[in-house]
Amino acid sequence: MKQFNKLSAIAFLSLIVLMSFNIPARKIKVYLVGDSTMSIKQVSKYPETGWGMPFANFFDESITVDNRAQNGRSTKSFMAEGRWKSVTDSLKAGDYVFIQFGHNDEVKTKKTYTTEEEFKNNLAKYVSESLKAGAFPVLITPVARRNFDTEGKVLPTHQVYSEIVRTLSREMKVPLIDLDKESMALLQKMGVENSKLLFNKLEPGQNPNYPAGVDDNTHFNEYGARRMAELVLLELRKMNLELANRIVKH
């Protein structure tokens, strides 16, 4: 019996020692693929800020956010420039790919314009090639522009292309973050005047990067980018993805 108790004590102490060592969390890389509302900005464009910039700071050290989003890109031009191939060449099993396009796809006067069919097919390619690499694609509807009617009701600006993203998410059974819907709700809650605080709006002479001032209802300032990033993080928590467990408190 004494021998048994001695062995039990040794086993218990061994367990305590093992528990004292923190097993490091699996390293995960998160690729952000999209347009200017998500991208990293040059210093010459500050205070304009893509929501992907603060987003990268909300995770613990096990997460690396690789923001590949670029100003002015659509699903078509991002691929045509080889930017998507550079992502797929780097993808590893277990990585995440956040895909947010639409702003430049839907404008018919832009060279980056894609038809509705092309937009859906391009997104499907992003998703299928991510899955082929063993990565986890997450589709994101284009974040809302600030647009109110005369009665103070926020108006949709991405209705058709956002719905394509939602449809594809259902068809391909991949996670969706409906940032268009959630950001519209935030704009409505803040109202016509207070919502201006989210966007890159400056008076003439206020900032040397914009000597003539700027009145932008599409691109965010630092505060607006953070609020949009927080919407994305909240949706991540709701979906209970592994990534959500790596979010740190701020």
N, C-alpha and C positions, 0 to 999 in steps of 0.2 A: 504493500500500500504506500509506504514511504517513497519507494522508487517511482510509483505511478504519479504521486503528488509532485515529485521533483520534475518528472518529465512534463507534467501539465504546466508547472510554473515556467519551465524553459520555453514551452510552446507559446505561452501567453506573452512572455517578454519578447519573444521573436516577432509576434504579431504587432506588438506596440512599436518595435523598431521599424518594421516594414511600413506601418501607418505613418510614421514620422517623416518618411520620404515622400515628397510630392511628385506624383507621376505627371510629367509635363503633358499638357493638352496637345492633341494632334494639330499640327500646323495647317492652316487653311489659307489659301489665296483667293481673294475676291476681285474679279475683274469687273470694272465698270465700263460699259460700252454704250455710247450715246452721243448727245449733242452738247451745245453750249450751256444748257441749263444744268448740266451735270459736271462739266469739265473743269480742270484746273486752269486758272487764269494767269496770264502774264501780269507782272507787277504794273505794267503800263495801263492795265485795264481796271485795276483796283479803284473803288471798292466792289466792282462787279465780282461775284463769287458764285461758282457752281456748287450745287448741293453735295456733290461728291467730295468736296474739300473738307467740310466739317464732318461728314459721314465717316471718313477714315479715322477720326480721332475718338470714336465711341467704342472701340473694341480693345480687348486685352492684347498682350504681346504675342499671342498665338495666331493672330489674324494679320495678314498683310493685304492692304487694299491697293490694287494696281489700277489707277484711273486712266483708261485709254480714251475716254470721251474727248471729242474735238468740236470746236465751234463750227457751226454751219453744216454739219454732216447729216446725211440721211442714211437710211439702210443701204441705199445704192452706192453713194459716194464713199461711205466708210469701207465698203468691200472693194470698190474699184481702185482705191488708193493702197490696197494691200494691208490696211489696218486690221481687218478681221483675221486675215491669214496669220498675222504676227501674234494674234491672241491664240488661235488654234494651235500654232506651232509650239506655244508655251504651256498649253493646258495640260493639267494632270488630273488623274482621278481624284475626286473629292473637292476640287476647286468649285467656286461659284462664279456664275456669269450673270450680272445684272444688265438687262437689255432695255434701254429706253430711247426710242426714236419717235418721230412723228412731226415735230415742229417744222422741219425742213422737207419732209416727205410730202406734206399736204399742200404746200404753196405752189400753185401751178406756174407762177411767174419765175420761180427759181430753177436753176440748172439741176438742182438736187431733187426736183420733184419726182415722185414715183406714183404710179396709178395705184388704186386700191388693191388690185390683184398683185401688182409687183410688191407692194408693201407687205402684204400677207406672206407671199412666197419668200421674200427676203428674210422676214422674221422667222419663218419656218426653218430656213437654212441655218440661221444663228442657233436656233434651239436644237435641231437635229445634230449639228456638228458638235455642239457642247455635250449632248448626251452620248454621242459616239466616243468622245474622249473620256467618258466617265464623270464628267462635271455636272453640276446642278444649275440649269438655267432658271432664271427668275425674270419673267416679263413684267415690264412697268409701263403703264399708260403715260403719255406725255403730260408733264406737269402743266397746270393751268396758267394761262395768261390772265392778267388783271383786266377784267372787262365787265362793266356794270351797265345796266340800263338806267333810264331816267328815274326809275322808282327805287334804285339801289339794290336791285337783284343781280347777282353775278350771273353772267351768261357763259354758256359753254363755247369753247373755241377749238376743241378737238373732237367734236362729237363722232364723226365718221371713223377717223383713224384710231381713236381710243376704243371704239367698239370692235374694230378689227383685232386689236390686241386682246381684248377680253374673249372674243370668239376663239382665237387661236389657242389661248390658254386652256379653254375647255376642251378643244379638239385634241390637243397634244398632251393634255393632262399634266401641265407644268404650273408651278406657283405663279400667282399674279399679285402684284401690288398696284392697286388702282389709285395711283398718285393724282391723276386728273380729278377723280371724284373727291379724294381727301383734301387736296389743295383748294378746290372750289369751296368746299365746306369751311375751310379755314378763312378764305377770303370773305365769304359771306358773314362769318362770325365777327371778323374784324371790321367789316363795313367799308364803305367807299373811301373815306379819308384815312382811317388807321391802316388799311391794307397797303397804302403807299409806303409805309415804313418798311415793307418787305423787299421793295424793289430799288433798282439803281436809279435814284432820282436825285439830281443835284442842281443847285442854282448856279448861274454863271459866276465864275471866279471862286467857287466854293472848294474845288479840288483841281490841282494842276493837271491831272490826267484828263479832265473835261473842262477846259477853260470857258467853253461856251455853254456849259451845263449839259444835262441830259435828262430826258423824260422817258424812261424805259419801263414798259409794263410787261416785259417778258423775262428779263434777267434780274437776278437777285443781288442784294447787298449782303454783307456778312450775316446780319441778323436773319434776313429772309432765307438764305441758304441753310442756316442752322435749323430754322423751323421746318423746312422741307425735309431735311435729313431726319429730323425727329419723327416726322410722319412715316417715313420709310422704316425707321427702327421700330415704331409702334406696330406697323403691319407685320414686320418680321416676328415680333413677339407673339402676335395673334396666330401666326402660321406654325409656331412651335418648331421652327427649323433649328438644326444644331447650331447654326450661326448665332441665333438669339441668345444662347447660353454664354456667349463670349462678349456680350455687351457689358461695358462697365458703367457704373453710375457717375453722373456729372452733376 
